[in-house]
Amino acid sequence: MHDEFLCHVTGYGICDGRRIGVPLGTYRAPTLALALWWLRDRASWIADRLDPQPEAEYLPAGALVPVADTVLDVPAVMRAWCADLYQQELVADELAAGRLVRIAASDDTTEYELLAESVDAARMHRMASMLFTPVA
């Protein structure tokens, strides 16, 4: 069992023709349960920022407009992932096995990515690549 997990949330967009990533948060979770909690919390955070309630007092009247039906509804994707217990179990199993987990959704301008990996697995992968580097 892996003990610590490094979790990231990043937004990616295009600027001057290049794909640019903007870090939106990082968390070093001391347990698998806290890593899953943080991923769900950040997915909800993204959804709430992209899809605020129209009656929110900080929004001027008419500030929100519906998007076309052809645009992927990132907030709905993130909320659905948070509510899907089967997906949560799959993520837990992957992380417990030492594998990198990526949850991503994109609309027409931005990709939102949640990543998590075992600190131990990342460390072992780094060591293995250093030990078995071919020499010219």
C-alpha positions in Angstrom: 0.0 0.0 0.0 1.3 3.4 -0.9 1.2 5.9 2.0 1.4 9.4 0.5 -0.1 10.9 -2.7 0.8 14.0 -4.6 -2.3 15.6 -6.2 -2.4 18.5 -8.7 -5.1 20.5 -10.5 -4.2 22.4 -13.6 -6.0 24.4 -16.3 -4.6 24.3 -19.9 -5.3 26.8 -22.6 -3.8 28.2 -25.8 -1.8 31.4 -25.7 0.1 32.7 -28.7 -0.4 29.3 -30.4 1.2 27.4 -27.5 -0.5 25.2 -24.9 0.0 26.8 -21.5 -0.7 25.1 -18.1 -1.7 27.2 -15.1 -1.4 25.4 -11.8 -4.6 25.7 -9.8 -3.5 23.8 -6.7 -1.3 21.0 -5.3 -1.8 18.8 -2.2 0.4 16.2 -0.7 -2.1 13.8 0.9 -0.9 11.7 3.8 -3.5 9.0 3.1 -5.4 7.5 0.2 -8.7 8.7 1.7 -7.5 12.3 1.9 -6.2 12.2 -1.7 -9.6 11.1 -2.9 -11.3 13.8 -0.8 -9.0 16.5 -2.2 -9.6 15.3 -5.8 -13.4 15.4 -5.3 -13.1 18.8 -3.5 -11.1 20.3 -6.4 -13.5 18.8 -9.0 -16.4 20.4 -7.2 -14.4 23.7 -6.9 -13.9 23.8 -10.6 -17.6 23.0 -11.3 -18.7 25.8 -8.9 -16.4 28.3 -10.5 -17.4 27.5 -14.0 -21.1 27.1 -13.3 -22.1 29.6 -10.5 -25.7 30.1 -9.4 -27.2 32.9 -11.5 -28.7 34.5 -8.4 -25.3 34.8 -6.7 -25.0 38.4 -5.3 -21.5 38.9 -6.7 -22.6 38.5 -10.3 -24.1 41.4 -12.2 -27.4 40.8 -13.9 -27.0 39.3 -17.3 -23.4 38.3 -16.6 -24.1 34.6 -17.3 -25.3 33.3 -20.6 -25.9 29.7 -21.7 -23.3 28.0 -23.9 -24.2 26.1 -27.1 -25.4 22.5 -26.7 -22.3 21.4 -28.7 -19.9 22.6 -25.9 -19.0 20.0 -23.3 -20.4 20.8 -19.9 -17.3 20.6 -17.8 -19.1 21.4 -14.5 -21.5 18.5 -15.2 -18.7 16.2 -16.0 -16.8 17.1 -12.8 -20.0 16.8 -10.6 -20.8 13.5 -12.2 -17.3 12.1 -11.5 -17.6 13.3 -7.8 -21.0 11.5 -7.4 -19.9 8.2 -9.2 -19.0 5.8 -6.4 -17.8 3.2 -9.0 -15.3 5.8 -10.5 -14.1 6.6 -7.0 -13.3 3.0 -6.3 -11.5 2.7 -9.6 -9.4 5.7 -8.8 -8.7 4.4 -5.3 -7.6 1.0 -6.7 -5.3 2.6 -9.3 -3.7 4.9 -6.7 -3.3 2.0 -4.2 -1.5 0.0 -7.0 0.9 2.9 -7.5 -0.4 4.1 -10.8 -0.9 7.7 -11.9 -4.5 8.8 -12.1 -5.8 11.5 -14.5 -9.3 13.0 -14.6 -9.8 15.6 -17.3 -12.5 17.5 -19.0 -12.4 20.3 -21.6 -14.7 22.8 -23.1 -14.0 24.9 -26.2 -11.2 27.0 -24.6 -9.8 25.2 -21.6 -8.8 21.7 -20.4 -9.1 21.0 -16.6 -6.9 18.2 -15.3 -6.8 16.5 -11.9 -3.7 14.3 -11.4 -2.8 12.1 -8.5 0.1 9.7 -7.9 1.7 7.8 -5.2 4.8 9.6 -3.8 6.5 6.2 -3.4 5.7 5.1 -7.0 7.0 8.4 -8.4 10.2 8.0 -6.3 10.7 4.4 -7.4 10.1 5.3 -11.1 12.7 8.1 -10.8 15.2 5.8 -9.2 14.7 3.0 -11.8 15.2 5.4 -14.6 18.5 6.7 -13.0 19.7 3.1 -12.4 19.0 1.8 -15.9 20.0 4.8 -18.0 21.9 3.5 -21.1 25.4 4.9 -21.6 26.5 5.8 -25.1 
